[in-house]
Every structure is written in C-alpha cells, then in structure tokens.
Amino acid sequence: MNPANRLAQASFTAGPAALLGGWLLMRPIDGDLVPGPWWTAAHAVWLAGFVMFGVMTAALRGVAGPVTGGWRVAVDAAVGAAMIGVAANVVQLAIDLYAGFTAVDGAAMRALFGRVKGYPGVETLVYSAGAHLFFAALVALALILAALRRVTFVGAGVTVVGVAVMAVATFQTGRDAALVAVGMALIWLGVLLLGRGPDAGPSLGSSAGIGTNSAGIAGPQAP
C-alpha cells in the first residue's frame, strides 16, 4: 500500500483517538492549568492529533472525488474551513506547550496566556472561533459527503451527534465533564465510518479513492 494511503487510513483513527487521549491525560490534574508532565503529555498528544486531523481532512477531500458546480464550492469551503480550524488548534497547542515548559505554576501560565490573548485577533482566531471552526467544518463536510453519497448517512449522523454532544456538554457543564468524553468517543466512531466510504468497505484506499481522486467544542483550550 502507498505510504500516503496508510497515513490517510491512520488519520481516521489517530486524530479522534488523540482528542480523547489528551482529555484523559488531563484528568490527573482535573483539567487545570498545572505545568508538569500531565499537561505536557496531554497537549503533545492533542498537537499530534490535530496534525492527523489535517491529514484526515485532506483524505475526506479525496473521498468527495471530482465534483462540480455548487457541490465543489461547498466541499472546498468545508475543507478550507476545517484546515483553518486545524491551524488554529495547532498554534494554540504550541502556545500551551510553551507555557507548560516555561511557567513555574498556574498563575504564571494565566499571565502568559493573558499576554498572548492581548494581541489583536489572537483571542478570536486562535482560542475561540478559529479553534471551534474545525468541528463546525467537520459537521458540514460529513453532511455534504453524505448528500453526495460518498459516505453513509450513519457515519455522518454519528459524527454530527458526537460534535453536538461534545459542544453542549462543554458549554453547559465545562470541558471536564464526562459527557465531553462521550462526545469525543462518538466523533471517533463517526469519522471511522466516514473513512470507510459509502459501502463501509475494508480499505480506505479503495473505497475513498485516496491517491486517485484526492485533491491532495471542545478542542483543547487554555482558560
């Protein structure tokens, strides 16, 4: 199998697995701003996960295959938005890792984050709208691919429900709530189904056309 195909296949597991894995690694410090090994491990895992989400997004563009007219505009807009969201989360996580390495305690981390967010546009582009954009774009892309019959409606539906559960739990009870992990697990299942294409076949490379047709809220946040 082409290495690019193997990487694409792995991204559908590694991205959402890292999302949930980072959440679990934050449990020993209750999700707080506490510099140390748990903070560093969680954010390193999240960083790797969002890199894989970028690979996954490119693979989903391959799943869409050749499309024209309004559908092409919709697919490319969703993919572009997802990539912007991935970039925002990668920048955020790089900042978080730097803070974890350099700050001596939670107060120092809060001060550092305050200075960073003080720069014009950083709060919106990196920590709020930009970071959440990935999940909104994932929902849009899943629904578009289902409408195009490139993936199953079950896969798209589970993905949408997972994002909704995670978002509602985050905004209502906080990102440390157990229901957030349930949403992440549903996202994991949903994107695995998306990666298997319309017939849920065994090979992403064959069912999705990776390498042939390819054009190529609760993410981690510091308080």
VOBA-1610 file (N, C-alpha, C; in pm, whole numbers, padded with zeros to 5 digits, always signed):
BEGIN
Met+00084-00121+00000Met+00000+00000+00000Met+00087+00125+00000Asn+00044+00223-00074Asn+00115+00351-00079Asn+00124+00411+00062Pro+00242+00462+00102Pro+00253+00522+00237Pro+00153+00634+00261Ala+00121+00711+00156Ala+00023+00817+00172Ala-00113+00760+00208Asn-00147+00644+00148Asn-00273+00579+00180Asn-00273+00527+00323Arg-00161+00473+00367Arg-00153+00425+00505Arg-00168+00538+00604Leu-00106+00652+00573Leu-00118+00769+00661Leu-00262+00818+00663Ala-00327+00819+00547Ala-00467+00862+00540Ala-00554+00770+00622Gln-00534+00640+00610Gln-00610+00545+00689Gln-00589+00568+00838Ala-00463+00585+00877Ala-00431+00602+01018Ala-00493+00728+01076Ser-00507+00832+00993Ser-00557+00959+01044Ser-00699+00950+01096Phe-00780+00862+01039Phe-00918+00849+01082Phe-00928+00785+01221Thr-00824+00715+01261Thr-00818+00661+01397Thr-00738+00751+01489Ala-00622+00795+01442Ala-00529+00868+01528Ala-00582+01004+01571Gly-00647+01078+01480Gly-00696+01211+01515Gly-00794+01209+01631Pro-00908+01139+01617Pro-01005+01136+01727Pro-00955+01062+01850Ala-00868+00960+01830Ala-00813+00890+01946Ala-00728+00984+02030Ala-00651+01069+01963Ala-00568+01166+02035Ala-00654+01270+02105Leu-00766+01308+02044Leu-00856+01403+02107Leu-00903+01350+02241Leu-00948+01225+02243Leu-00994+01163+02367Leu-00876+01133+02460Gly-00764+01089+02403Gly-00647+01057+02485Gly-00595+01177+02562Gly-00590+01293+02496Gly-00547+01414+02565Gly-00640+01451+02678Trp-00770+01436+02654Trp-00869+01465+02759Trp-00844+01375+02880Leu-00818+01248+02856Leu-00792+01154+02967Leu-00662+01189+03040Leu-00562+01232+02966Leu-00434+01267+03030Leu-00446+01391+03119Met-00548+01473+03096Met-00569+01590+03180Met-00644+01558+03309Arg-00698+01438+03320Arg-00777+01404+03440Arg-00696+01410+03569Pro-00571+01363+03572Pro-00496+01368+03699Pro-00479+01509+03755Ile-00487+01611+03668Ile-00477+01749+03717Ile-00612+01821+03703Asp-00718+01740+03685Asp-00856+01792+03679Asp-00874+01899+03571Gly-00796+01889+03465Gly-00809+01983+03355Gly-00761+02124+03386Asp-00692+02142+03498Asp-00649+02275+03539Asp-00517+02315+03473Leu-00485+02444+03489Leu-00357+02493+03442Leu-00250+02458+03545Val-00187+02344+03524Val-00083+02296+03615Val+00034+02249+03531Pro+00141+02327+03524Pro+00256+02284+03443Pro+00316+02156+03499Gly+00361+02072+03410Gly+00417+01945+03454Gly+00393+01837+03349Pro+00424+01713+03383Pro+00419+01605+03284Pro+00280+01577+03229Trp+00177+01589+03312Trp+00042+01560+03262Trp-00002+01665+03160Trp+00023+01792+03191Trp-00011+01899+03098Trp+00065+01882+02966Thr+00194+01856+02977Thr+00278+01842+02858Thr+00235+01722+02774Ala+00213+01608+02839Ala+00172+01487+02765Ala+00039+01508+02696Ala-00058+01566+02766Ala-00190+01586+02707Ala-00184+01677+02586His-00111+01786+02598His-00107+01883+02488His-00020+01834+02372Ala+00081+01753+02401Ala+00159+01693+02292Ala+00072+01594+02214Val-00008+01517+02285Val-00099+01423+02219Val-00202+01499+02136Trp-00260+01606+02192Trp-00355+01687+02117Trp-00291+01747+01991Leu-00166+01794+02007Leu-00098+01854+01892Leu-00082+01751+01780Ala-00037+01632+01816Ala-00024+01525+01715Ala-00160+01492+01655Gly-00263+01493+01741Gly-00397+01461+01693Gly-00448+01560+01590Phe-00423+01688+01613Phe-00471+01787+01516Phe-00391+01785+01387Val-00265+01748+01395Val-00190+01727+01271Val-00255+01614+01190Met-00294+01507+01261Met-00361+01396+01193Met-00500+01436+01144Phe-00567+01526+01216Phe-00696+01577+01167Phe-00677+01651+01034Gly-00563+01719+01020Gly-00534+01784+00893Gly-00519+01682+00781Val-00447+01573+00809Val-00433+01466+00710Val-00570+01406+00678Met-00651+01386+00782Met-00785+01330+00763Met-00873+01420+00677Thr-00862+01550+00698Thr-00941+01644+00619Thr-00903+01636+00471Ala-00774+01627+00443Ala-00729+01611+00305Ala-00781+01479+00247Ala-00782+01374+00330Ala-00834+01245+00284Ala-00983+01253+00254Leu-01057+01328+00335Leu-01200+01343+00309Leu-01225+01419+00179Arg-01135+01510+00144Arg-01147+01575+00012Arg-01131+01471-00097Gly-01045+01374-00074Gly-01031+01265-00168Gly-01156+01179-00174Val-01222+01160-00060Val-01346+01084-00057Val-01452+01151-00145Ala-01456+01283-00142Ala-01553+01357-00224Ala-01532+01331-00372Gly-01406+01312-00413Gly-01376+01286-00553Gly-01403+01409-00639Pro-01413+01390-00770Pro-01438+01503-00860Pro-01583+01549-00848Val-01603+01673-00812Val-01737+01733-00804Val-01734+01868-00876Thr-01850+01911-00921Thr-01856+02035-00997Thr-01964+02127-00942Gly-01962+02250-00989Gly-02067+02345-00956Gly-02072+02378-00808Gly-02196+02389-00759Gly-02216+02427-00620Gly-02161+02325-00521Trp-02167+02198-00558Trp-02113+02096-00468Trp-01962+02113-00450Arg-01893+02146-00556Arg-01748+02167-00543Arg-01720+02286-00452Val-01796+02393-00469Val-01778+02509-00382Val-01802+02470-00236Ala-01908+02392-00212Ala-01941+02352-00075Ala-01832+02264-00015Val-01786+02165-00093Val-01682+02075-00044Val-01553+02151-00013Asp-01510+02233-00109Asp-01384+02305-00090Asp-01393+02407+00023Ala-01510+02469+00040Ala-01527+02564+00151Ala-01519+02492+00284Ala-01583+02376+00294Ala-01579+02300+00420Ala-01437+02251+00450Val-01369+02203+00346Val-01231+02157+00365Val-01141+02273+00406Gly-01156+02388+00338Gly-01074+02504+00372Gly-01099+02551+00515Ala-01226+02554+00556Ala-01259+02595+00692Ala-01200+02497+00794Ala-01209+02368+00763Ala-01153+02268+00853Ala-01002+02286+00869Met-00934+02314+00759Met-00789+02334+00765Met-00752+02459+00844Ile-00833+02564+00833Ile-00810+02684+00914Ile-00828+02649+01061Gly-00931+02570+01091Gly-00952+02528+01229Gly-00838+02442+01282Val-00788+02354+01198Val-00672+02273+01238Val-00553+02363+01269Ala-00527+02460+01182Ala-00414+02551+01202Ala-00429+02629+01332Ala-00552+02675+01361Ala-00576+02750+01485Ala-00546+02664+01607Asn-00590+02539+01604Asn-00566+02450+01717Asn-00418+02415+01731Val-00349+02398+01620Val-00204+02369+01626Val-00129+02486+01689Val-00164+02608+01649Val-00099+02727+01708Val-00131+02734+01857Gln-00258+02714+01892Gln-00298+02718+02032Gln-00220+02616+02116Leu-00208+02496+02063Leu-00140+02389+02138Leu+00010+02415+02149Ala+00068+02475+02046Ala+00209+02511+02055Ala+00230+02614+02166Ile+00138+02710+02177Ile+00145+02810+02284Ile+00129+02741+02420Asp+00034+02649+02428Asp+00009+02577+02554Asp+00132+02498+02598Leu+00197+02434+02501Leu+00317+02357+02536Leu+00429+02450+02582Tyr+00444+02562+02514Tyr+00546+02660+02556Tyr+00517+02708+02698Ala+00391+02736+02726Ala+00355+02781+02861Ala+00385+02673+02964Gly+00356+02549+02930Gly+00381+02441+03023Gly+00529+02422+03051Phe+00612+02446+02951Phe+00757+02430+02969Phe+00820+02547+03046Thr+00764+02666+03031Thr+00831+02785+03085Thr+00771+02839+03214Ala+00642+02813+03237Ala+00577+02867+03357Ala+00607+02779+03478Val+00619+02844+03594Val+00650+02770+03716Val+00524+02724+03788Asp+00411+02789+03761Asp+00286+02749+03826Asp+00168+02799+03743Gly+00048+02769+03792Gly-00073+02808+03720Gly-00087+02957+03704Ala-00048+03033+03805Ala-00060+03179+03796Ala+00028+03233+03683Ala+00147+03178+03672Ala+00237+03223+03566Ala+00182+03185+03429Met+00117+03068+03421Met+00057+03027+03295Met-00057+03121+03257Arg-00141+03159+03354Arg-00252+03250+03327Arg-00200+03386+03280Ala-00092+03430+03340Ala-00034+03558+03300Ala+00018+03552+03157Leu+00082+03441+03123Leu+00134+03426+02987Leu+00021+03423+02886Phe-00084+03345+02917Phe-00198+03338+02826Phe-00266+03475+02813Gly-00270+03549+02921Gly-00329+03682+02916Gly-00252+03773+02823Arg-00119+03764+02827Arg-00037+03847+02737Arg-00058+03806+02592Val-00063+03675+02568Val-00081+03626+02431Val-00216+03670+02376Lys-00320+03655+02457Lys-00454+03692+02411Lys-00472+03842+02397Gly-00378+03916+02453Gly-00385+04061+02441Gly-00351+04113+02303Tyr-00285+04031+02223Tyr-00255+04072+02086Tyr-00383+04072+02002Pro-00401+04172+01917Pro-00524+04183+01838Pro-00551+04058+01754Gly-00671+04006+01766Gly-00714+03893+01684Gly-00681+03756+01739Val-00588+03747+01834Val-00546+03616+01883Val-00660+03544+01954Glu-00731+03614+02039Glu-00842+03554+02113Glu-00942+03490+02018Thr-00980+03563+01914Thr-01081+03513+01820Thr-01026+03405+01727Leu-00911+03432+01668Leu-00858+03343+01565Leu-00799+03214+01620Val-00743+03219+01740Val-00673+03103+01793Val-00750+03032+01904Tyr-00817+03110+01989Tyr-00875+03048+02108Tyr-01027+03031+02106Ser-01097+03098+02020Ser-01242+03082+02020Ser-01292+03037+01884Ala-01331+03133+01799Ala-01390+03097+01671Ala-01297+03010+01585Gly-01171+03045+01581Gly-01077+02969+01499Gly-01064+02825+01543Ala-01053+02803+01674Ala-01037+02668+01726Ala-01164+02585+01706His-01281+02648+01724His-01408+02576+01709His-01443+02550+01564Leu-01382+02625+01473Leu-01416+02614+01332Leu-01395+02474+01278Phe-01293+02405+01327Phe-01266+02271+01276Phe-01387+02180+01294Phe-01447+02183+01413Phe-01557+02092+01441Phe-01682+02129+01363Ala-01707+02259+01347Ala-01820+02302+01265Ala-01800+02259+01120Ala-01678+02274+01070Ala-01649+02235+00931Ala-01657+02085+00914Leu-01617+02009+01016Leu-01627+01863+01010Leu-01772+01820+00995Val-01860+01884+01071Val-02004+01855+01060Val-02052+01885+00919Ala-02017+02003+00868Ala-02061+02041+00734Ala-02008+01944+00629Leu-01881+01907+00641Leu-01821+01818+00543Leu-01885+01680+00547Ala-01912+01630+00668Ala-01977+01499+00681Ala-02114+01499+00614Leu-02192+01605+00636Leu-02326+01614+00577Leu-02319+01628+00425Ile-02223+01705+00377Ile-02208+01722+00233Ile-02171+01588+00167Leu-02077+01516+00228Leu-02035+01387+00172Leu-02149+01286+00175Ala-02231+01292+00280Ala-02347+01203+00286Ala-02447+01238+00175Ala-02470+01368+00154Ala-02561+01410+00048Ala-02510+01368-00090Leu-02379+01366-00106Leu-02319+01323-00232Leu-02310+01170-00244Arg-02352+01099-00138Arg-02346+00953-00133Arg-02203+00900-00133Arg-02110+00984-00084Arg-01970+00939-00076Arg-01942+00866+00056Val-02027+00891+00156Val-02017+00823+00285Val-02159+00783+00325Thr-02169+00699+00426Thr-02302+00658+00473Thr-02364+00768+00559Phe-02498+00770+00560Phe-02567+00865+00646Phe-02544+00830+00793Val-02520+00703+00821Val-02491+00662+00959Val-02361+00725+01007Gly-02257+00717+00924Gly-02129+00777+00960Gly-02140+00926+00981Ala-02210+00994+00888Ala-02228+01139+00902Ala-02310+01171+01026Gly-02415+01093+01050Gly-02502+01119+01164Gly-02431+01102+01297Val-02352+00995+01309Val-02279+00972+01434Val-02178+01084+01457Thr-02112+01129+01351Thr-02017+01240+01362Thr-02086+01366+01411Val-02200+01399+01350Val-02274+01519+01388Val-02320+01510+01534Val-02373+01395+01573Val-02417+01377+01712Val-02300+01390+01807Gly-02186+01332+01772Gly-02068+01342+01858Gly-02024+01484+01881Val-02018+01562+01772Val-01979+01702+01786Val-02082+01778+01869Ala-02210+01749+01847Ala-02315+01818+01922Ala-02308+01785+02071Val-02289+01659+02104Val-02279+01618+02244Val-02159+01685+02311Met-02045+01684+02242Met-01926+01744+02298Met-01944+01895+02319Ala-02004+01962+02220Ala-02023+02106+02230Ala-02120+02142+02341Val-02235+02073+02347Val-02335+02103+02450Val-02277+02077+02589Ala-02209+01963+02604Ala-02151+01931+02735Ala-02047+02034+02776Thr-01967+02080+02680Thr-01863+02177+02709Thr-01923+02309+02756Phe-02021+02358+02684Phe-02077+02489+02714Phe-02170+02487+02835Gln-02231+02372+02865Gln-02324+02366+02976Gln-02257+02327+03107Thr-02165+02232+03102Thr-02106+02181+03226Thr-01955+02195+03231Gly-01893+02239+03124Gly-01747+02255+03123Gly-01678+02141+03052Arg-01559+02169+02999Arg-01490+02070+02917Arg-01437+01953+02996Asp-01446+01957+03131Asp-01400+01845+03211Asp-01511+01743+03238Ala-01634+01771+03194Ala-01746+01681+03217Ala-01727+01549+03143Ala-01772+01441+03204Ala-01759+01309+03142Ala-01832+01302+03009Leu-01940+01379+02995Leu-02016+01376+02870Leu-01933+01428+02752Val-01835+01512+02780Val-01744+01558+02675Val-01670+01438+02616Ala-01626+01347+02702Ala-01556+01227+02655Ala-01649+01139+02573Val-01778+01133+02610Val-01874+01057+02531Val-01885+01115+02390Gly-01891+01248+02381Gly-01894+01313+02251Gly-01771+01283+02169Met-01654+01286+02233Met-01529+01256+02163Met-01529+01113+02111Ala-01581+01020+02193Ala-01587+00880+02151Ala-01680+00863+02031Leu-01791+00936+02030Leu-01884+00930+01917Leu-01820+00989+01791Ile-01744+01097+01807Ile-01672+01153+01693Ile-01575+01049+01637Trp-01507+00980+01725Trp-01413+00875+01683Trp-01485+00771+01599Leu-01599+00722+01649Leu-01674+00622+01574Leu-01724+00680+01442Gly-01773+00802+01446Gly-01826+00863+01325Gly-01723+00878+01216Val-01606+00929+01249Val-01506+00950+01144Val-01447+00818+01095Leu-01444+00717+01181Leu-01404+00585+01132Leu-01499+00537+01024Leu-01629+00560+01045Leu-01728+00522+00945Leu-01715+00608+00818Leu-01687+00738+00837Leu-01665+00824+00721Leu-01548+00774+00638Gly-01442+00733+00704Gly-01323+00688+00634Gly-01343+00560+00555Arg-01449+00486+00588Arg-01474+00361+00517Arg-01556+00381+00390Gly-01600+00505+00366Gly-01668+00535+00240Gly-01813+00492+00239Pro-01876+00495+00122Pro-02019+00469+00112Pro-02059+00325+00134Asp-01965+00230+00110Asp-02001+00089+00122Asp-01942+00025+00245Ala-01880+00108+00335Ala-01815+00055+00456Ala-01720-00058+00422Gly-01649-00043+00310Gly-01556-00146+00266Gly-01434-00149+00356Pro-01349-00250+00343Pro-01237-00267+00433Pro-01120-00175+00406Ser-01116-00113+00291Ser-00997-00036+00255Ser-01032+00108+00225Leu-00972+00200+00300Leu-00992+00342+00270Leu-00936+00375+00133Gly-00824+00317+00099Gly-00763+00349-00028Gly-00852+00312-00145Ser-00924+00199-00136Ser-01008+00158-00247Ser-01144+00223-00243Ser-01204+00237-00125Ser-01339+00290-00118Ser-01342+00440-00129Ala-01239+00507-00079Ala-01241+00653-00080Ala-01167+00711-00199Gly-01084+00632-00263Gly-01011+00683-00378Gly-00891+00765-00337Ile-00838+00741-00220Ile-00721+00817-00177Ile-00606+00786-00272Gly-00544+00892-00320Gly-00432+00874-00411Gly-00476+00871-00557Thr-00609+00868-00581Thr-00656+00871-00719Thr-00738+00995-00743Asn-00841+01017-00659Asn-00926+01134-00676Asn-00890+01247-00580Ser-00796+01222-00492Ser-00768+01319-00388Ser-00710+01448-00444Ala-00758+01560-00391Ala-00700+01690-00423Ala-00581+01715-00335Gly-00545+01633-00293Gly-00416+01634-00221Gly-00374+01498-00175Ile-01686+02164+02169Ile-01608+02238+02126Ile-01551+02240+02229Ala-01495+02166+02148Ala-01433+02145+02280Ala-01291+02100+02265Gly-01221+02148+02159Gly-01080+02117+02149Gly-01006+02175+02266Pro-00883+02139+02284Pro-00806+02186+02398Pro-00795+02337+02400Gln-00828+02397+02511Gln-00819+02542+02524Gln-00764+02577+02660Ala-00682+02677+02663Ala-00637+02731+02790Ala-00740+02830+02840Pro-00778+02825+02969Pro-00876+02921+03021Pro-00829+03063+03001
//
